[in-house]
Amino acid sequence: MRDLHALPKAHLHLHFTGSMRHSTLLELAERDGIRLPDALVSQWPPQLRADDEKGWFRFQRLYDIARSVLRTEDDVRRLVLEAAEDDVADGGRWLEIQVDPSGYGARFGGITPFVDLVLDAVREASARTGLGIALVIAANRTRHPLDARTLARLAAQYAGRGVVGFGLSNDERRGETGDFAPAFAIAERAGLLLVPHGGELRGPEHVRTCLDALHAGRLGHGVRAAEDPALLERIVEAGVALEVCPVSNVALGVYTDLTSVPLPVLLEAGATVALGADDPLLFGSRLAAQYATMRAAHDLDDERLAELARMSLRASRAPSDVLAAGLADIDAWLAAPPA
Protein backbone atom coordinates (compact mmCIF):
# COMPACT_ATOMS: atom_id res chain seq x y z
CA MET A 1 0.00 0.00 0.00
CA ARG A 2 1.21 3.47 -0.87
CA ASP A 3 1.87 6.15 1.74
CA LEU A 4 -1.30 8.19 2.22
CA HIS A 5 0.68 11.13 3.59
CA ALA A 6 2.26 11.45 0.14
CA LEU A 7 -1.08 11.37 -1.67
CA PRO A 8 -1.86 14.94 -2.87
CA LYS A 9 -5.28 16.11 -1.69
CA ALA A 10 -7.43 19.10 -0.83
CA HIS A 11 -8.90 19.73 2.61
CA LEU A 12 -12.37 21.25 2.41
CA HIS A 13 -13.84 20.71 5.88
CA LEU A 14 -11.68 22.13 8.66
CA HIS A 15 -12.87 24.52 11.36
CA PHE A 16 -10.65 27.34 12.55
CA THR A 17 -10.20 26.71 16.29
CA GLY A 18 -10.68 22.99 15.69
CA SER A 19 -7.53 22.96 13.58
CA MET A 20 -5.35 23.89 16.57
CA ARG A 21 -2.65 21.48 17.68
CA HIS A 22 -3.30 19.97 21.08
CA SER A 23 0.21 20.94 22.20
CA THR A 24 -0.48 24.55 21.21
CA LEU A 25 -3.72 24.56 23.20
CA LEU A 26 -1.87 23.39 26.30
CA GLU A 27 0.95 25.90 25.83
CA LEU A 28 -1.31 28.92 25.31
CA ALA A 29 -3.55 27.94 28.22
CA GLU A 30 -0.56 27.64 30.53
CA ARG A 31 0.80 31.00 29.36
CA ASP A 32 -2.37 32.83 30.39
CA GLY A 33 -3.32 30.73 33.40
CA ILE A 34 -6.41 29.26 31.75
CA ARG A 35 -7.58 26.11 33.49
CA LEU A 36 -8.59 23.51 30.94
CA PRO A 37 -10.99 20.66 31.75
CA ASP A 38 -9.56 17.15 31.99
CA ALA A 39 -11.23 16.30 28.68
CA LEU A 40 -8.77 18.66 26.97
CA VAL A 41 -5.74 17.60 29.01
CA SER A 42 -5.36 14.17 30.63
CA GLN A 43 -8.40 12.65 28.91
CA TRP A 44 -7.70 14.04 25.44
CA PRO A 45 -9.11 13.40 22.90
CA PRO A 46 -12.42 13.74 24.74
CA GLN A 47 -15.18 11.18 24.66
CA LEU A 48 -17.96 12.92 22.77
CA ARG A 49 -21.57 12.27 21.84
CA ALA A 50 -24.01 14.58 20.13
CA ASP A 51 -27.09 12.41 19.78
CA ASP A 52 -28.87 14.60 22.34
CA GLU A 53 -28.80 18.29 23.28
CA LYS A 54 -26.63 17.70 26.34
CA GLY A 55 -23.99 15.92 24.27
CA TRP A 56 -23.80 18.74 21.74
CA PHE A 57 -23.63 21.32 24.53
CA ARG A 58 -20.59 19.54 25.97
CA PHE A 59 -18.92 19.46 22.55
CA GLN A 60 -19.62 23.17 22.00
CA ARG A 61 -18.40 24.05 25.49
CA LEU A 62 -15.05 22.36 24.84
CA TYR A 63 -14.76 24.19 21.52
CA ASP A 64 -15.50 27.54 23.19
CA ILE A 65 -12.91 26.88 25.89
CA ALA A 66 -10.32 26.08 23.24
CA ARG A 67 -11.18 29.28 21.34
CA SER A 68 -10.61 31.31 24.52
CA VAL A 69 -6.85 30.65 24.44
CA LEU A 70 -6.49 32.71 21.25
CA ARG A 71 -5.64 36.06 22.84
CA THR A 72 -3.20 37.83 20.50
CA GLU A 73 -2.62 38.37 16.80
CA ASP A 74 0.44 36.14 17.05
CA ASP A 75 -1.77 33.35 18.40
CA VAL A 76 -3.97 33.59 15.30
CA ARG A 77 -0.96 33.61 12.99
CA ARG A 78 0.49 30.60 14.79
CA LEU A 79 -2.76 28.64 14.49
CA VAL A 80 -3.00 29.27 10.74
CA LEU A 81 0.66 28.43 10.13
CA GLU A 82 0.51 25.21 12.13
CA ALA A 83 -2.72 24.16 10.41
CA ALA A 84 -0.98 24.68 7.07
CA GLU A 85 2.11 22.75 8.19
CA ASP A 86 -0.05 19.85 9.38
CA ASP A 87 -1.97 19.73 6.11
CA VAL A 88 1.24 19.78 4.07
CA ALA A 89 2.57 16.89 6.18
CA ASP A 90 -0.65 15.03 5.29
CA GLY A 91 -0.28 15.63 1.55
CA GLY A 92 -2.42 18.76 1.42
CA ARG A 93 -2.15 20.98 -1.65
CA TRP A 94 -5.16 23.20 -0.97
CA LEU A 95 -7.03 24.13 2.22
CA GLU A 96 -10.37 25.87 2.66
CA ILE A 97 -10.57 26.68 6.36
CA GLN A 98 -13.92 27.67 7.84
CA VAL A 99 -14.31 30.45 10.40
CA ASP A 100 -17.17 32.31 12.07
CA PRO A 101 -15.77 35.82 12.72
CA SER A 102 -18.54 36.50 15.26
CA GLY A 103 -16.80 34.25 17.75
CA TYR A 104 -13.58 36.27 17.63
CA GLY A 105 -14.58 39.83 16.78
CA ALA A 106 -14.95 41.08 20.35
CA ARG A 107 -11.35 40.21 21.13
CA PHE A 108 -9.80 41.36 17.86
CA GLY A 109 -11.46 44.71 17.22
CA GLY A 110 -14.52 43.55 15.28
CA ILE A 111 -15.38 41.04 12.63
CA THR A 112 -13.82 42.97 9.75
CA PRO A 113 -10.43 43.50 11.44
CA PHE A 114 -10.45 39.83 12.44
CA VAL A 115 -11.03 38.68 8.85
CA ASP A 116 -8.23 41.02 7.74
CA LEU A 117 -5.96 39.43 10.34
CA VAL A 118 -6.82 35.88 9.30
CA LEU A 119 -6.33 36.65 5.61
CA ASP A 120 -2.95 38.19 6.35
CA ALA A 121 -2.04 35.10 8.38
CA VAL A 122 -3.20 32.95 5.46
CA ARG A 123 -0.91 34.81 3.05
CA GLU A 124 2.04 34.36 5.39
CA ALA A 125 1.36 30.68 5.98
CA SER A 126 0.87 29.99 2.29
CA ALA A 127 4.16 31.70 1.43
CA ARG A 128 6.03 29.71 4.08
CA THR A 129 4.53 26.28 3.41
CA GLY A 130 3.56 26.36 -0.27
CA LEU A 131 0.00 25.34 0.62
CA GLY A 132 -2.82 27.14 -1.15
CA ILE A 133 -5.29 28.43 1.44
CA ALA A 134 -8.66 30.18 1.25
CA LEU A 135 -11.38 31.08 3.75
CA VAL A 136 -14.98 30.02 4.08
CA ILE A 137 -16.87 32.46 6.29
CA ALA A 138 -19.60 30.66 8.23
CA ALA A 139 -22.62 31.87 10.14
CA ASN A 140 -23.75 30.24 13.37
CA ARG A 141 -27.23 28.76 13.13
CA THR A 142 -27.81 29.28 16.88
CA ARG A 143 -27.63 33.05 16.33
CA HIS A 144 -30.27 35.26 14.69
CA PRO A 145 -30.52 34.99 10.88
CA LEU A 146 -29.88 38.75 10.67
CA ASP A 147 -26.38 38.07 12.03
CA ALA A 148 -25.92 35.66 9.14
CA ARG A 149 -26.82 38.40 6.68
CA THR A 150 -24.15 40.62 8.20
CA LEU A 151 -21.59 37.87 7.75
CA ALA A 152 -22.77 37.17 4.21
CA ARG A 153 -22.25 40.83 3.29
CA LEU A 154 -18.82 40.66 4.91
CA ALA A 155 -17.94 37.53 2.95
CA ALA A 156 -19.17 39.18 -0.25
CA GLN A 157 -16.79 42.09 0.30
CA TYR A 158 -13.87 39.65 0.28
CA ALA A 159 -15.04 37.52 -2.63
CA GLY A 160 -12.06 37.05 -4.92
CA ARG A 161 -9.74 38.34 -2.19
CA GLY A 162 -9.18 35.20 -0.17
CA VAL A 163 -12.76 34.24 0.71
CA VAL A 164 -14.27 31.56 -1.54
CA GLY A 165 -17.36 30.38 0.30
CA PHE A 166 -20.14 31.01 2.79
CA GLY A 167 -21.34 28.38 5.26
CA LEU A 168 -23.70 27.66 8.12
CA SER A 169 -22.42 25.66 11.07
CA ASN A 170 -23.20 24.51 14.63
CA ASP A 171 -25.92 22.04 15.67
CA GLU A 172 -28.07 21.52 12.58
CA ARG A 173 -31.00 20.56 14.81
CA ARG A 174 -31.21 24.16 16.05
CA GLY A 175 -33.09 26.97 14.34
CA GLU A 176 -34.96 26.99 11.04
CA THR A 177 -32.63 26.49 8.10
CA GLY A 178 -34.95 28.29 5.69
CA ASP A 179 -34.61 31.47 7.76
CA PHE A 180 -31.01 31.73 6.58
CA ALA A 181 -31.94 31.77 2.88
CA PRO A 182 -31.63 35.59 2.55
CA ALA A 183 -28.06 35.44 3.84
CA PHE A 184 -27.18 32.71 1.36
CA ALA A 185 -28.77 34.74 -1.43
CA ILE A 186 -26.36 37.59 -0.64
CA ALA A 187 -23.41 35.21 -0.81
CA GLU A 188 -24.73 33.60 -3.98
CA ARG A 189 -24.97 36.96 -5.76
CA ALA A 190 -21.33 37.56 -4.85
CA GLY A 191 -20.31 34.34 -6.58
CA LEU A 192 -19.33 32.54 -3.38
CA LEU A 193 -19.61 28.78 -3.00
CA LEU A 194 -22.49 27.90 -0.66
CA VAL A 195 -21.45 25.26 1.87
CA PRO A 196 -23.94 24.79 4.73
CA HIS A 197 -23.66 21.94 7.22
CA GLY A 198 -26.38 19.35 6.72
CA GLY A 199 -27.01 15.64 6.71
CA GLU A 200 -25.02 14.63 9.77
CA LEU A 201 -27.08 15.13 12.93
CA ARG A 202 -30.24 15.36 10.83
CA GLY A 203 -31.22 13.08 7.99
CA PRO A 204 -32.18 13.37 4.32
CA GLU A 205 -35.02 15.82 4.92
CA HIS A 206 -32.54 18.43 6.10
CA VAL A 207 -30.27 17.81 3.14
CA ARG A 208 -33.23 18.65 0.91
CA THR A 209 -33.78 21.88 2.81
CA CYS A 210 -30.14 22.84 2.32
CA LEU A 211 -30.46 22.20 -1.40
CA ASP A 212 -33.85 23.87 -1.87
CA ALA A 213 -33.60 26.86 0.50
CA LEU A 214 -29.86 27.54 0.63
CA HIS A 215 -28.83 26.35 -2.87
CA ALA A 216 -25.93 24.37 -1.43
CA GLY A 217 -23.10 23.78 -3.89
CA ARG A 218 -21.26 21.60 -1.39
CA LEU A 219 -22.57 20.06 1.80
CA GLY A 220 -20.73 20.05 5.08
CA HIS A 221 -21.04 16.34 5.89
CA GLY A 222 -24.11 15.30 3.88
CA VAL A 223 -23.28 11.71 4.63
CA ARG A 224 -26.83 10.75 5.59
CA ALA A 225 -27.96 11.33 2.03
CA ALA A 226 -26.98 7.67 1.71
CA GLU A 227 -30.26 6.83 3.47
CA ASP A 228 -32.36 8.11 0.54
CA PRO A 229 -31.50 6.79 -2.95
CA ALA A 230 -33.63 9.40 -4.74
CA LEU A 231 -31.98 12.22 -2.84
CA LEU A 232 -28.55 10.77 -3.48
CA GLU A 233 -29.33 10.58 -7.19
CA ARG A 234 -30.33 14.25 -7.12
CA ILE A 235 -27.05 15.17 -5.42
CA VAL A 236 -25.05 13.26 -8.01
CA GLU A 237 -26.92 14.83 -10.93
CA ALA A 238 -26.48 18.32 -9.46
CA GLY A 239 -22.77 17.78 -8.82
CA VAL A 240 -23.06 18.71 -5.15
CA ALA A 241 -19.95 17.51 -3.32
CA LEU A 242 -20.14 15.97 0.16
CA GLU A 243 -17.54 16.87 2.79
CA VAL A 244 -17.45 13.57 4.68
CA CYS A 245 -15.65 13.49 8.03
CA PRO A 246 -15.61 9.83 9.14
CA VAL A 247 -13.84 10.09 12.49
CA SER A 248 -16.04 12.92 13.75
CA ASN A 249 -19.17 11.09 12.53
CA VAL A 250 -18.30 8.19 14.80
CA ALA A 251 -17.11 10.36 17.70
CA LEU A 252 -20.41 12.27 17.74
CA GLY A 253 -22.48 9.09 17.63
CA VAL A 254 -23.85 9.46 14.10
CA TYR A 255 -22.44 5.98 13.36
CA THR A 256 -21.39 3.29 15.78
CA ASP A 257 -18.06 2.56 14.12
CA LEU A 258 -16.01 3.42 11.06
CA THR A 259 -17.26 0.45 9.06
CA SER A 260 -20.77 1.91 9.37
CA VAL A 261 -19.84 5.18 7.65
CA PRO A 262 -21.59 4.66 4.28
CA LEU A 263 -18.74 5.84 2.07
CA PRO A 264 -19.10 2.87 -0.34
CA VAL A 265 -22.79 3.67 -0.85
CA LEU A 266 -21.95 7.28 -1.73
CA LEU A 267 -19.16 6.31 -4.10
CA GLU A 268 -21.13 3.57 -5.83
CA ALA A 269 -23.89 6.09 -6.51
CA GLY A 270 -21.36 8.37 -8.18
CA ALA A 271 -21.27 11.08 -5.50
CA THR A 272 -18.35 13.47 -5.25
CA VAL A 273 -16.80 13.00 -1.80
CA ALA A 274 -14.08 15.06 -0.15
CA LEU A 275 -12.80 13.59 3.10
CA GLY A 276 -12.18 16.11 5.88
CA ALA A 277 -10.95 16.18 9.47
CA ASP A 278 -13.59 18.61 10.84
CA ASP A 279 -12.03 19.47 14.25
CA PRO A 280 -8.76 17.59 14.85
CA LEU A 281 -8.34 19.33 18.20
CA LEU A 282 -11.45 17.61 19.54
CA PHE A 283 -11.44 14.41 17.50
CA GLY A 284 -7.70 13.70 17.57
CA SER A 285 -7.45 12.85 13.87
CA ARG A 286 -6.10 14.88 10.95
CA LEU A 287 -6.53 14.69 7.18
CA ALA A 288 -4.43 11.70 6.16
CA ALA A 289 -5.98 9.69 8.99
CA GLN A 290 -9.42 10.07 7.38
CA TYR A 291 -8.10 8.31 4.28
CA ALA A 292 -6.36 5.67 6.39
CA THR A 293 -9.47 4.87 8.43
CA MET A 294 -11.62 4.53 5.30
CA ARG A 295 -8.95 2.38 3.66
CA ALA A 296 -9.03 0.04 6.63
CA ALA A 297 -12.79 0.13 7.28
CA HIS A 298 -13.87 -0.44 3.69
CA ASP A 299 -10.85 -2.18 2.18
CA LEU A 300 -10.31 0.62 -0.35
CA ASP A 301 -7.54 0.07 -2.86
CA ASP A 302 -5.11 2.78 -3.90
CA GLU A 303 -7.01 3.50 -7.12
CA ARG A 304 -10.15 4.34 -5.14
CA LEU A 305 -8.16 6.42 -2.64
CA ALA A 306 -6.52 8.31 -5.49
CA GLU A 307 -9.96 9.07 -6.93
CA LEU A 308 -11.09 10.38 -3.54
CA ALA A 309 -8.12 12.73 -3.58
CA ARG A 310 -8.96 13.84 -7.14
CA MET A 311 -12.53 14.54 -6.10
CA SER A 312 -11.36 16.69 -3.19
CA LEU A 313 -9.35 18.87 -5.54
CA ARG A 314 -12.08 19.09 -8.17
CA ALA A 315 -14.66 20.07 -5.54
CA SER A 316 -12.45 22.88 -4.26
CA ARG A 317 -12.06 26.48 -5.38
CA ALA A 318 -8.35 25.95 -5.98
CA PRO A 319 -6.83 27.93 -8.88
CA SER A 320 -6.40 26.04 -12.14
CA ASP A 321 -2.62 25.71 -11.75
CA VAL A 322 -2.94 24.20 -8.26
CA LEU A 323 -5.63 21.84 -9.52
CA ALA A 324 -3.62 20.70 -12.54
CA ALA A 325 -0.44 20.16 -10.53
CA GLY A 326 -2.31 18.25 -7.83
CA LEU A 327 -4.06 15.96 -10.30
CA ALA A 328 -0.79 15.24 -12.12
CA ASP A 329 0.92 14.39 -8.84
CA ILE A 330 -1.92 12.06 -7.87
CA ASP A 331 -1.32 10.19 -11.12
CA ALA A 332 2.39 10.03 -10.27
CA TRP A 333 1.60 8.74 -6.77
CA LEU A 334 -0.54 6.00 -8.24
CA ALA A 335 2.03 5.12 -10.93
CA ALA A 336 4.80 4.68 -8.37
CA PRO A 337 5.23 1.16 -6.95
CA PRO A 338 3.85 0.56 -3.44
CA ALA A 339 6.33 0.70 -0.60
C-alpha positions in Angstrom: 0.0 0.0 0.0 1.2 3.5 -0.9 1.9 6.1 1.7 -1.3 8.2 2.2 0.7 11.1 3.6 2.3 11.4 0.1 -1.1 11.4 -1.7 -1.9 14.9 -2.9 -5.3 16.1 -1.7 -7.4 19.1 -0.8 -8.9 19.7 2.6 -12.4 21.2 2.4 -13.8 20.7 5.9 -11.7 22.1 8.7 -12.9 24.5 11.4 -10.6 27.3 12.6 -10.2 26.7 16.3 -10.7 23.0 15.7 -7.5 23.0 13.6 -5.3 23.9 16.6 -2.7 21.5 17.7 -3.3 20.0 21.1 0.2 20.9 22.2 -0.5 24.6 21.2 -3.7 24.6 23.2 -1.9 23.4 26.3 1.0 25.9 25.8 -1.3 28.9 25.3 -3.5 27.9 28.2 -0.6 27.6 30.5 0.8 31.0 29.4 -2.4 32.8 30.4 -3.3 30.7 33.4 -6.4 29.3 31.7 -7.6 26.1 33.5 -8.6 23.5 30.9 -11.0 20.7 31.8 -9.6 17.2 32.0 -11.2 16.3 28.7 -8.8 18.7 27.0 -5.7 17.6 29.0 -5.4 14.2 30.6 -8.4 12.6 28.9 -7.7 14.0 25.4 -9.1 13.4 22.9 -12.4 13.7 24.7 -15.2 11.2 24.7 -18.0 12.9 22.8 -21.6 12.3 21.8 -24.0 14.6 20.1 -27.1 12.4 19.8 -28.9 14.6 22.3 -28.8 18.3 23.3 -26.6 17.7 26.3 -24.0 15.9 24.3 -23.8 18.7 21.7 -23.6 21.3 24.5 -20.6 19.5 26.0 -18.9 19.5 22.5 -19.6 23.2 22.0 -18.4 24.1 25.5 -15.1 22.4 24.8 -14.8 24.2 21.5 -15.5 27.5 23.2 -12.9 26.9 25.9 -10.3 26.1 23.2 -11.2 29.3 21.3 -10.6 31.3 24.5 -6.8 30.7 24.4 -6.5 32.7 21.3 -5.6 36.1 22.8 -3.2 37.8 20.5 -2.6 38.4 16.8 0.4 36.1 17.0 -1.8 33.4 18.4 -4.0 33.6 15.3 -1.0 33.6 13.0 0.5 30.6 14.8 -2.8 28.6 14.5 -3.0 29.3 10.7 0.7 28.4 10.1 0.5 25.2 12.1 -2.7 24.2 10.4 -1.0 24.7 7.1 2.1 22.8 8.2 0.0 19.9 9.4 -2.0 19.7 6.1 1.2 19.8 4.1 2.6 16.9 6.2 -0.6 15.0 5.3 -0.3 15.6 1.5 -2.4 18.8 1.4 -2.2 21.0 -1.6 -5.2 23.2 -1.0 -7.0 24.1 2.2 -10.4 25.9 2.7 -10.6 26.7 6.4 -13.9 27.7 7.8 -14.3 30.5 10.4 -17.2 32.3 12.1 -15.8 35.8 12.7 -18.5 36.5 15.3 -16.8 34.2 17.8 -13.6 36.3 17.6 -14.6 39.8 16.8 -15.0 41.1 20.4 -11.3 40.2 21.1 -9.8 41.4 17.9 -11.5 44.7 17.2 -14.5 43.5 15.3 -15.4 41.0 12.6 -13.8 43.0 9.7 -10.4 43.5 11.4 -10.4 39.8 12.4 -11.0 38.7 8.9 -8.2 41.0 7.7 -6.0 39.4 10.3 -6.8 35.9 9.3 -6.3 36.6 5.6 -3.0 38.2 6.4 -2.0 35.1 8.4 -3.2 32.9 5.5 -0.9 34.8 3.0 2.0 34.4 5.4 1.4 30.7 6.0 0.9 30.0 2.3 4.2 31.7 1.4 6.0 29.7 4.1 4.5 26.3 3.4 3.6 26.4 -0.3 0.0 25.3 0.6 -2.8 27.1 -1.2 -5.3 28.4 1.4 -8.7 30.2 1.2 -11.4 31.1 3.8 -15.0 30.0 4.1 -16.9 32.5 6.3 -19.6 30.7 8.2 -22.6 31.9 10.1 -23.7 30.2 13.4 -27.2 28.8 13.1 -27.8 29.3 16.9 -27.6 33.1 16.3 -30.3 35.3 14.7 -30.5 35.0 10.9 -29.9 38.7 10.7 -26.4 38.1 12.0 -25.9 35.7 9.1 -26.8 38.4 6.7 -24.2 40.6 8.2 -21.6 37.9 7.8 -22.8 37.2 4.2 -22.2 40.8 3.3 -18.8 40.7 4.9 -17.9 37.5 3.0 -19.2 39.2 -0.2 -16.8 42.1 0.3 -13.9 39.7 0.3 -15.0 37.5 -2.6 -12.1 37.1 -4.9 -9.7 38.3 -2.2 -9.2 35.2 -0.2 -12.8 34.2 0.7 -14.3 31.6 -1.5 -17.4 30.4 0.3 -20.1 31.0 2.8 -21.3 28.4 5.3 -23.7 27.7 8.1 -22.4 25.7 11.1 -23.2 24.5 14.6 -25.9 22.0 15.7 -28.1 21.5 12.6 -31.0 20.6 14.8 -31.2 24.2 16.1 -33.1 27.0 14.3 -35.0 27.0 11.0 -32.6 26.5 8.1 -35.0 28.3 5.7 -34.6 31.5 7.8 -31.0 31.7 6.6 -31.9 31.8 2.9 -31.6 35.6 2.5 -28.1 35.4 3.8 -27.2 32.7 1.4 -28.8 34.7 -1.4 -26.4 37.6 -0.6 -23.4 35.2 -0.8 -24.7 33.6 -4.0 -25.0 37.0 -5.8 -21.3 37.6 -4.9 -20.3 34.3 -6.6 -19.3 32.5 -3.4 -19.6 28.8 -3.0 -22.5 27.9 -0.7 -21.5 25.3 1.9 -23.9 24.8 4.7 -23.7 21.9 7.2 -26.4 19.4 6.7 -27.0 15.6 6.7 -25.0 14.6 9.8 -27.1 15.1 12.9 -30.2 15.4 10.8 -31.2 13.1 8.0 -32.2 13.4 4.3 -35.0 15.8 4.9 -32.5 18.4 6.1 -30.3 17.8 3.1 -33.2 18.6 0.9 -33.8 21.9 2.8 -30.1 22.8 2.3 -30.5 22.2 -1.4 -33.8 23.9 -1.9 -33.6 26.9 0.5 -29.9 27.5 0.6 -28.8 26.4 -2.9 -25.9 24.4 -1.4 -23.1 23.8 -3.9 -21.3 21.6 -1.4 -22.6 20.1 1.8 -20.7 20.1 5.1 -21.0 16.3 5.9 -24.1 15.3 3.9 -23.3 11.7 4.6 -26.8 10.8 5.6 -28.0 11.3 2.0 -27.0 7.7 1.7 -30.3 6.8 3.5 -32.4 8.1 0.5 -31.5 6.8 -2.9 -33.6 9.4 -4.7 -32.0 12.2 -2.8 -28.6 10.8 -3.5 -29.3 10.6 -7.2 -30.3 14.2 -7.1 -27.1 15.2 -5.4 -25.0 13.3 -8.0 -26.9 14.8 -10.9 -26.5 18.3 -9.5 -22.8 17.8 -8.8 -23.1 18.7 -5.1 -20.0 17.5 -3.3 -20.1 16.0 0.2 -17.5 16.9 2.8 -17.5 13.6 4.7 -15.6 13.5 8.0 -15.6 9.8 9.1 -13.8 10.1 12.5 -16.0 12.9 13.7 -19.2 11.1 12.5 -18.3 8.2 14.8 -17.1 10.4 17.7 -20.4 12.3 17.7 -22.5 9.1 17.6 -23.8 9.5 14.1 -22.4 6.0 13.4 -21.4 3.3 15.8 -18.1 2.6 14.1 -16.0 3.4 11.1 -17.3 0.5 9.1 -20.8 1.9 9.4 -19.8 5.2 7.6 -21.6 4.7 4.3 -18.7 5.8 2.1 -19.1 2.9 -0.3 -22.8 3.7 -0.9 -22.0 7.3 -1.7 -19.2 6.3 -4.1 -21.1 3.6 -5.8 -23.9 6.1 -6.5 -21.4 8.4 -8.2 -21.3 11.1 -5.5 -18.3 13.5 -5.3 -16.8 13.0 -1.8 -14.1 15.1 -0.1 -12.8 13.6 3.1 -12.2 16.1 5.9 -11.0 16.2 9.5 -13.6 18.6 10.8 -12.0 19.5 14.2 -8.8 17.6 14.8 -8.3 19.3 18.2 -11.5 17.6 19.5 -11.4 14.4 17.5 -7.7 13.7 17.6 -7.5 12.8 13.9 -6.1 14.9 10.9 -6.5 14.7 7.2 -4.4 11.7 6.2 -6.0 9.7 9.0 -9.4 10.1 7.4 -8.1 8.3 4.3 -6.4 5.7 6.4 -9.5 4.9 8.4 -11.6 4.5 5.3 -9.0 2.4 3.7 -9.0 0.0 6.6 -12.8 0.1 7.3 -13.9 -0.4 3.7 -10.8 -2.2 2.2 -10.3 0.6 -0.4 -7.5 0.1 -2.9 -5.1 2.8 -3.9 -7.0 3.5 -7.1 -10.1 4.3 -5.1 -8.2 6.4 -2.6 -6.5 8.3 -5.5 -10.0 9.1 -6.9 -11.1 10.4 -3.5 -8.1 12.7 -3.6 -9.0 13.8 -7.1 -12.5 14.5 -6.1 -11.4 16.7 -3.2 -9.3 18.9 -5.5 -12.1 19.1 -8.2 -14.7 20.1 -5.5 -12.4 22.9 -4.3 -12.1 26.5 -5.4 -8.3 25.9 -6.0 -6.8 27.9 -8.9 -6.4 26.0 -12.1 -2.6 25.7 -11.7 -2.9 24.2 -8.3 -5.6 21.8 -9.5 -3.6 20.7 -12.5 -0.4 20.2 -10.5 -2.3 18.2 -7.8 -4.1 16.0 -10.3 -0.8 15.2 -12.1 0.9 14.4 -8.8 -1.9 12.1 -7.9 -1.3 10.2 -11.1 2.4 10.0 -10.3 1.6 8.7 -6.8 -0.5 6.0 -8.2 2.0 5.1 -10.9 4.8 4.7 -8.4 5.2 1.2 -6.9 3.8 0.6 -3.4 6.3 0.7 -0.6 
